[in-house]
Amino acid sequence: MAAPPQFLEYINLNKEAFIDRLRDAVAHRSVSTDKQKVLKMREWLQQKLTEQDVIVSFPEPPNTDEPPYILLGKIGTDATKKTVLVYSHYDVMPVDGWNGPGEGTPEDRAFNLYRKDGKMYGRGSSDDKGPVTGWINVLEAHKQKNPPLPVNIRFIFEGNEEIGSPGLDDFIAAEVKKGENGFFHSVDCVCITDNYWLTTRRPVLTYGVRGIAYFTMDITGATDDLHSGLYGRMIHEPMTDMVKLLSKLVEPSGEITIPGVEAQVPPPTDDERKEYELMDYSVTDLRKDTGGREVELTENHADLLMGRMRFPSLSIHGIKGTFDTDDGLKTIIPANISARFSLRLVDPLTPDNIKPIVIDFLNSEFKKLNSKNKMVVHYQGGGFPWVGDRNHYNYKAAEAATKTIYGASLKPDYTREGGSIPVSLTFSNLLGKNVLLLPMGQSDDGAHTKLEKLDEDNYINGTKVFGEYLYELARMQ
């Protein structure tokens, strides 16, 4: 069952109206930490969904002080049709240092969708207001042209994704326990629209994501900062200890040197490696993302992709304690410093089994320094890795839809995402249903950066893919 011609025709004829809808969505400054503006965005979303005959509700998750501002939507109750659960989020990251085009202050520009050369710049344009409004576009096209939706849809949109979705897992678990009275009853499969293509050329379907474990390490020395000319080589310096410890975590090659981490991950099979070799990716794609700089670990594209998708990684994000402002050539010995680092995890690594390994290792290495400073490692949170079944009809439907819209020559690559989307595993485990990640945007969209954008073609074609996917899903067995 393919989408009826009037559906695709309606999308084509209403491109400008759909871009205006995205502009309205981006104008809502729904940074996760600004609760009132997040709620305003949720009210806007409620109105737009209600206009398309979606039944909307606002449950609050149990047992949490930080509700993720969930919006639930329901359309269709035909027991003879499949039911798909769609997940996205409507909150966005902060816009500090926004560098996009337009007029006004950086913040004004960030929340005013700016069109230039087929690209739409604005915070949330790609992550994740483009996909959210894409689904509204699909619903409008069906309502206006009268073809019945081929499946039932359940929407779950949330407003705290960018700060870790506190309370979301508890809410999902509580609803699942309600059985036939719960929101997720009768759901057949799940579609998450919160990721991106691997390149700017070829669509992808994502069947796995890495998990994450985030840590801070604090080292405390003297009561106050000291003059290095007076006290250098007289005391144990916290920065020296910190640099020593951080150097023990990872090699310049990317190899994680904490014993017990790399050893848990089995090497790829020959068939696995062949799949990565066949993916449409090259070292040139990486260099585009790095500003043309040749900073890659290898020129072998399969090894690069496995480094992103198949193996764990450890990144050091920064040290805080001095040089917070450019106020001259400081020569102090900082008294208190803090470092941040995280590990991206693949099966069988989890936050639960990584946490004691990392903390015990750093405590052991610190003892070897014979330092009189104090060192504490804090686990800040994380998420589990997930790998789904890409042979399920959910993926076959998405592949067929993608080829219909983009052409058979652009058959989507099957990828595992280097980033972390913990709700993928939550849906998979708690609902027991197949989970698909179906992206709209490209690799160069710059989500979370100072120049986030979404290509107009990806927005319109992505809307078509969403709709076509529903029809393909309906005919799959």
C-alpha positions as CSV (number, residue, x, y, z in Angstrom):
1,M,0.0,0.0,0.0
2,A,1.6,3.2,-1.2
3,A,0.6,6.7,0.0
4,P,-2.2,8.1,-2.2
5,P,-1.1,10.7,-4.8
6,Q,-3.1,13.4,-3.1
7,F,-1.1,13.0,0.1
8,L,2.2,13.7,-1.7
9,E,0.6,16.4,-3.8
10,Y,-0.6,18.2,-0.7
11,I,2.9,18.2,0.8
12,N,4.3,19.7,-2.3
13,L,1.7,22.4,-2.5
14,N,2.0,23.4,1.1
15,K,5.8,23.7,1.5
16,E,5.7,27.3,2.5
17,A,2.9,26.8,5.0
18,F,4.9,23.9,6.6
19,I,8.0,26.0,6.8
20,D,6.0,28.7,8.5
21,R,4.8,26.1,11.0
22,L,8.4,25.2,11.7
23,R,9.2,28.9,12.1
24,D,6.5,29.2,14.7
25,A,7.8,26.2,16.6
26,V,11.4,27.5,16.6
27,A,10.2,30.9,17.8
28,H,9.2,29.2,21.1
29,R,12.4,29.5,23.2
30,S,11.8,26.2,24.9
31,V,15.2,25.7,26.4
32,S,14.9,22.7,28.8
33,T,15.8,24.6,31.9
34,D,13.2,27.4,31.3
35,K,10.1,25.6,32.6
36,Q,7.6,28.3,31.7
37,K,8.7,28.5,28.1
38,V,8.8,24.8,27.8
39,L,5.1,24.7,29.0
40,K,4.3,27.5,26.4
41,M,5.7,25.3,23.7
42,R,3.7,22.3,25.0
43,E,0.5,24.5,24.8
44,W,1.3,25.4,21.2
45,L,1.9,21.8,20.3
46,Q,-1.4,20.8,22.0
47,Q,-3.2,23.3,19.8
48,K,-1.6,22.1,16.6
49,L,-2.3,18.5,17.3
50,T,-5.9,19.1,18.5
51,E,-6.5,20.9,15.2
52,Q,-5.7,17.6,13.4
53,D,-8.1,15.6,15.6
54,V,-5.5,14.2,17.9
55,I,-6.7,13.6,21.5
56,V,-4.1,15.2,23.7
57,S,-3.4,14.6,27.4
58,F,-0.7,15.9,29.9
59,P,0.1,13.2,32.4
60,E,2.8,13.8,35.0
61,P,5.2,11.0,35.7
62,P,5.3,9.3,39.2
63,N,7.9,9.8,41.8
64,T,9.9,12.7,40.5
65,D,10.4,16.4,41.3
66,E,11.4,17.1,37.6
67,P,8.6,16.0,35.3
68,P,9.6,15.8,31.7
69,Y,6.5,17.7,30.6
70,I,5.1,14.8,28.6
71,L,2.5,15.3,25.9
72,L,0.5,12.3,24.9
73,G,-1.5,12.2,21.6
74,K,-3.8,9.5,20.3
75,I,-5.5,9.3,16.9
76,G,-7.2,6.2,15.6
77,T,-8.7,3.2,17.5
78,D,-9.3,0.8,14.7
79,A,-8.4,-2.7,16.1
80,T,-7.9,-4.0,12.6
81,K,-5.0,-1.6,12.0
82,K,-1.5,-1.6,13.4
83,T,-0.7,1.0,16.0
84,V,2.7,2.8,15.9
85,L,4.1,4.8,18.8
86,V,6.0,8.0,17.7
87,Y,8.5,9.7,20.0
88,S,10.2,13.1,19.6
89,H,10.9,16.0,21.9
90,Y,10.1,19.7,21.8
91,D,12.7,21.2,24.2
92,V,16.0,22.6,22.9
93,M,19.5,23.3,24.0
94,P,20.7,26.7,25.1
95,V,22.0,29.1,22.5
96,D,25.1,30.6,24.1
97,G,27.3,32.1,21.3
98,W,24.8,31.5,18.5
99,N,26.5,32.1,15.2
100,G,23.6,31.8,12.7
101,P,22.7,34.4,10.1
102,G,20.0,37.0,10.6
103,E,19.5,40.3,12.5
104,G,19.4,41.1,16.2
105,T,21.1,39.6,19.2
106,P,22.5,36.0,19.0
107,E,19.5,34.8,21.0
108,D,17.0,36.6,18.8
109,R,18.6,35.1,15.7
110,A,18.6,31.6,17.2
111,F,14.9,31.7,17.7
112,N,14.0,33.3,14.4
113,L,14.1,30.7,11.6
114,Y,16.4,32.2,8.9
115,R,16.3,30.8,5.3
116,K,19.4,30.9,3.1
117,D,20.4,28.8,0.2
118,G,17.9,26.1,0.9
119,K,18.8,25.8,4.6
120,M,16.8,26.9,7.6
121,Y,18.9,28.1,10.6
122,G,17.5,28.1,14.1
123,R,17.7,26.4,17.4
124,G,15.6,23.2,17.3
125,S,15.2,23.3,13.6
126,S,16.7,19.9,13.3
127,D,16.7,18.8,16.9
128,D,13.8,18.1,17.2
129,K,11.2,20.6,16.1
130,G,11.6,19.7,12.4
131,P,10.6,16.1,13.0
132,V,7.8,17.1,15.4
133,T,6.2,19.5,13.0
134,G,6.8,17.0,10.2
135,W,4.4,14.7,11.9
136,I,1.8,17.5,12.2
137,N,2.2,18.1,8.5
138,V,1.4,14.4,7.8
139,L,-1.7,14.6,9.9
140,E,-2.9,17.8,8.2
141,A,-2.4,16.3,4.8
142,H,-4.6,13.4,5.7
143,K,-7.3,15.6,7.3
144,Q,-7.4,18.0,4.3
145,K,-7.3,15.4,1.5
146,N,-9.5,12.9,3.4
147,P,-7.6,9.7,3.0
148,P,-8.0,7.8,6.2
149,L,-4.8,7.2,8.2
150,P,-3.6,3.7,7.4
151,V,-2.5,3.0,11.0
152,N,-3.4,4.2,14.5
153,I,-0.8,6.5,16.0
154,R,0.2,7.2,19.6
155,F,2.4,10.2,20.1
156,I,4.7,10.8,23.1
157,F,6.4,14.2,22.9
158,E,8.5,15.4,25.9
159,G,10.0,18.7,27.0
160,N,13.0,17.7,29.1
161,E,15.0,15.4,26.7
162,E,18.0,17.8,26.6
163,I,18.5,17.5,30.3
164,G,18.2,13.7,30.5
165,S,14.4,13.1,30.6
166,P,14.0,12.9,34.3
167,G,11.0,10.9,35.2
168,L,10.3,9.6,31.7
169,D,11.3,6.0,32.4
170,D,9.2,6.0,35.6
171,F,6.2,7.2,33.6
172,I,6.6,4.6,30.9
173,A,7.0,1.8,33.4
174,A,3.9,3.0,35.3
175,E,1.8,3.1,32.1
176,V,3.0,-0.4,31.1
177,K,1.9,-1.8,34.5
178,K,-1.6,-0.6,33.8
179,G,-2.0,-3.2,31.0
180,E,-5.1,-2.7,28.9
181,N,-5.8,0.6,30.7
182,G,-2.3,2.0,29.9
183,F,-1.4,4.4,27.1
184,F,0.9,1.9,25.4
185,H,-1.6,-0.9,25.2
186,S,-2.0,-2.2,21.6
187,V,1.2,-0.5,20.4
188,D,2.8,-2.8,17.7
189,C,6.0,-0.9,17.1
190,V,7.9,2.3,17.9
191,C,9.3,5.0,15.7
192,I,11.8,7.5,17.2
193,T,12.6,10.6,15.1
194,D,15.5,12.1,16.9
195,N,18.7,11.4,15.0
196,Y,20.4,12.2,11.7
197,W,21.9,10.8,8.5
198,L,25.5,9.6,8.5
199,T,26.4,11.9,5.6
200,T,24.6,14.6,3.5
201,R,24.1,12.1,0.6
202,R,22.3,9.0,1.8
203,P,19.4,8.4,4.2
204,V,19.9,5.9,7.0
205,L,17.9,3.8,9.3
206,T,19.3,3.5,12.8
207,Y,19.0,0.2,14.7
208,G,21.4,0.9,17.7
209,V,22.7,3.7,19.9
210,R,25.6,3.8,22.3
211,G,25.0,4.3,26.0
212,I,26.8,6.9,28.2
213,A,28.4,7.2,31.6
214,Y,29.3,10.7,32.7
215,F,31.8,11.6,35.5
216,T,33.4,14.5,37.2
217,M,36.6,14.3,39.2
218,D,37.4,16.9,41.9
219,I,40.8,17.5,43.3
220,T,41.3,19.9,46.3
221,G,44.6,21.2,47.6
222,A,45.3,24.4,49.7
223,T,42.5,26.5,51.1
224,D,43.1,29.3,48.4
225,D,44.9,29.8,45.1
226,L,48.6,30.3,45.6
227,H,51.4,32.2,43.8
228,S,53.4,29.7,41.7
229,G,56.6,31.8,42.2
230,L,56.3,31.5,45.9
231,Y,54.9,28.0,46.4
232,G,55.8,26.1,43.2
233,R,57.7,22.9,44.1
234,M,56.7,23.3,47.7
235,I,53.2,21.7,47.6
236,H,51.3,19.0,45.8
237,E,49.6,20.9,43.0
238,P,46.0,19.8,42.1
239,M,46.5,20.5,38.4
240,T,49.5,18.2,38.2
241,D,47.6,15.4,39.9
242,M,44.7,16.0,37.5
243,V,46.8,15.9,34.4
244,K,48.4,12.7,35.6
245,L,45.1,11.0,36.2
246,L,43.4,12.1,33.0
247,S,46.4,10.7,31.1
248,K,45.7,7.3,32.5
249,L,42.2,7.1,31.0
250,V,42.7,7.1,27.2
251,E,45.4,6.9,24.6
252,P,45.8,9.4,21.7
253,S,44.7,6.5,19.5
254,G,41.3,6.5,21.2
255,E,42.0,3.2,23.1
256,I,40.5,3.3,26.6
257,T,43.2,2.3,29.1
258,I,41.1,1.7,32.1
259,P,41.5,-2.1,32.7
260,G,38.3,-4.1,32.2
261,V,36.6,-1.8,29.7
262,E,37.8,-2.6,26.2
263,A,38.3,-6.3,27.2
264,Q,34.5,-6.7,27.7
265,V,33.6,-5.8,24.1
266,P,34.0,-8.7,21.6
267,P,35.7,-7.9,18.3
268,P,33.6,-7.5,15.2
269,T,33.0,-10.6,13.0
270,D,34.2,-10.6,9.4
271,D,30.6,-10.1,8.3
272,E,30.2,-7.1,10.6
273,R,33.3,-5.5,9.2
274,K,32.1,-6.0,5.7
275,E,28.9,-4.2,6.5
276,Y,30.9,-1.1,7.7
277,E,33.1,-1.3,4.6
278,L,30.0,-1.1,2.3
279,M,28.6,2.0,4.0
280,D,28.5,5.2,2.0
281,Y,31.1,7.1,4.0
282,S,34.7,8.4,3.5
283,V,37.4,10.2,5.4
284,T,36.3,13.3,3.4
285,D,33.0,13.3,5.1
286,L,34.7,13.4,8.5
287,R,37.0,16.2,7.4
288,K,34.0,18.3,6.4
289,D,32.7,17.9,9.9
290,T,36.1,19.0,11.4
291,G,36.4,22.1,9.3
292,G,38.8,20.5,6.7
293,R,41.4,19.6,9.3
294,E,43.1,16.3,8.9
295,V,42.6,15.1,12.5
296,E,41.2,11.6,11.9
297,L,42.7,8.6,13.7
298,T,42.8,6.6,10.4
299,E,41.9,7.0,6.8
300,N,40.1,3.6,6.7
301,H,36.4,4.5,6.7
302,A,35.3,1.2,8.2
303,D,37.6,1.7,11.2
304,L,36.3,5.2,11.6
305,L,32.7,4.0,11.5
306,M,33.4,1.2,14.0
307,G,35.0,3.8,16.3
308,R,31.8,5.8,16.2
309,M,29.3,2.9,16.3
310,R,30.8,-0.4,17.3
311,F,33.4,0.4,20.0
312,P,33.3,2.3,23.3
313,S,35.0,5.7,23.5
314,L,36.2,8.0,26.2
315,S,36.3,11.8,25.9
316,I,37.7,14.4,28.3
317,H,35.4,17.4,28.1
318,G,37.4,20.0,30.2
319,I,39.0,21.1,33.4
320,K,37.5,23.9,35.4
321,G,39.4,25.9,38.0
322,T,41.3,28.7,36.4
323,F,41.5,30.7,33.1
324,D,37.7,31.0,33.3
325,T,38.1,34.5,31.9
326,D,40.9,36.1,29.8
327,D,42.3,38.4,32.5
328,G,46.0,38.2,31.7
329,L,48.8,35.7,32.2
330,K,47.8,34.0,35.4
331,T,50.5,32.2,37.3
332,I,48.5,30.9,40.2
333,I,48.3,27.4,41.5
334,P,44.6,26.6,41.6
335,A,43.4,25.2,44.9
336,N,40.3,23.4,43.6
337,I,39.8,22.0,40.1
338,S,37.3,19.7,38.5
339,A,37.4,17.7,35.3
340,R,34.6,16.2,33.3
341,F,34.7,13.1,31.1
342,S,32.4,10.5,29.7
343,L,32.4,7.1,28.2
344,R,30.2,6.1,25.3
345,L,29.1,2.5,25.9
346,V,28.3,-0.5,23.7
347,D,27.0,-3.9,24.8
348,P,27.8,-5.5,27.2
349,L,29.0,-2.2,28.9
350,T,26.4,-0.5,31.0
351,P,26.5,2.5,33.4
352,D,26.1,0.0,36.3
353,N,29.1,-2.1,35.4
354,I,31.3,0.8,34.3
355,K,30.8,3.0,37.3
356,P,32.7,0.9,39.9
357,I,35.5,0.1,37.3
358,V,36.1,3.8,36.6
359,I,35.9,5.0,40.2
360,D,38.1,2.2,41.6
361,F,40.7,2.7,38.9
362,L,41.1,6.4,39.5
363,N,41.2,5.9,43.3
364,S,44.0,3.4,42.8
365,E,45.9,5.6,40.4
366,F,45.6,8.6,42.8
367,K,47.1,6.6,45.6
368,K,50.1,5.9,43.5
369,L,50.8,9.6,43.2
370,N,51.4,9.8,47.0
371,S,49.7,13.2,46.9
372,K,48.4,14.9,50.0
373,N,45.5,16.5,48.0
374,K,42.0,15.2,48.2
375,M,40.4,13.5,45.1
376,V,36.8,12.5,44.6
377,V,35.1,10.9,41.6
378,H,31.4,11.5,41.1
379,Y,29.2,9.6,38.7
380,Q,26.7,12.1,37.2
381,G,24.4,9.8,35.3
382,G,24.1,7.9,32.1
383,G,22.1,5.7,29.8
384,F,22.2,2.1,28.5
385,P,23.3,1.1,24.9
386,W,20.7,-0.5,22.7
387,V,20.7,-2.6,19.5
388,G,17.4,-3.5,17.8
389,D,16.2,-6.1,15.3
390,R,16.6,-4.5,11.9
391,N,15.0,-7.5,10.2
392,H,11.6,-6.6,11.7
393,Y,8.8,-5.3,9.5
394,N,9.1,-1.9,11.1
395,Y,12.5,-1.5,9.4
396,K,11.3,-3.0,6.1
397,A,8.5,-0.4,6.1
398,A,10.9,2.4,6.7
399,E,13.3,1.2,4.0
400,A,10.5,0.9,1.5
401,A,9.2,4.4,2.3
402,T,12.7,5.9,2.1
403,K,13.3,4.4,-1.3
404,T,9.9,5.5,-2.6
405,I,10.7,9.2,-1.7
406,Y,14.5,9.3,-2.3
407,G,14.7,6.7,-5.1
408,A,15.9,3.1,-5.2
409,S,19.5,4.3,-5.8
410,L,19.5,5.8,-2.4
411,K,18.7,2.7,-0.4
412,P,19.3,3.7,3.2
413,D,22.3,2.5,5.1
414,Y,21.7,0.7,8.4
415,T,23.6,2.4,11.1
416,R,24.3,2.4,14.8
417,E,24.3,5.9,16.3
418,G,27.4,7.1,18.1
419,G,25.3,9.3,20.4
420,S,23.0,8.2,23.2
421,I,19.2,8.0,23.1
422,P,18.4,6.1,26.3
423,V,14.6,6.0,25.7
424,S,15.3,3.6,22.8
425,L,16.2,0.8,25.3
426,T,13.4,1.8,27.6
427,F,10.8,1.3,24.9
428,S,12.4,-1.9,23.8
429,N,12.6,-3.4,27.2
430,L,9.4,-2.2,28.8
431,L,7.1,-2.4,25.8
432,G,8.7,-5.5,24.3
433,K,8.2,-4.0,20.9
434,N,10.5,-3.3,17.9
435,V,12.1,0.2,18.0
436,L,13.2,2.1,14.9
437,L,15.1,5.4,14.6
438,L,13.9,7.2,11.5
439,P,15.9,10.4,10.9
440,M,14.9,13.6,9.0
441,G,18.0,15.7,9.1
442,Q,21.6,15.4,7.7
443,S,24.9,14.9,9.3
444,D,25.9,18.5,9.0
445,D,22.8,19.9,10.7
446,G,24.8,20.9,13.7
447,A,22.4,20.0,16.4
448,H,23.5,21.4,19.8
449,T,25.9,23.8,18.0
450,K,26.0,27.5,17.4
451,L,24.8,27.0,13.8
452,E,22.0,24.5,13.9
453,K,20.1,24.2,10.6
454,L,17.7,21.9,8.7
455,D,17.7,21.7,4.9
456,E,14.4,22.5,3.3
457,D,14.5,19.4,1.1
458,N,15.1,17.2,4.1
459,Y,12.2,18.8,5.9
460,I,9.7,18.3,3.0
461,N,11.0,14.9,1.9
462,G,11.2,13.8,5.6
463,T,7.6,14.7,6.0
464,K,6.8,12.6,2.9
465,V,8.9,9.7,4.3
466,F,7.0,9.8,7.6
467,G,3.7,9.6,5.8
468,E,4.8,6.9,3.3
469,Y,6.2,4.9,6.3
470,L,2.7,4.7,7.7
471,Y,1.3,3.2,4.5
472,E,4.2,0.7,4.2
473,L,3.7,-0.2,7.8
474,A,0.0,-1.0,7.2
475,R,0.8,-3.6,4.5
476,M,3.7,-5.3,6.3
477,Q,3.2,-8.7,7.9
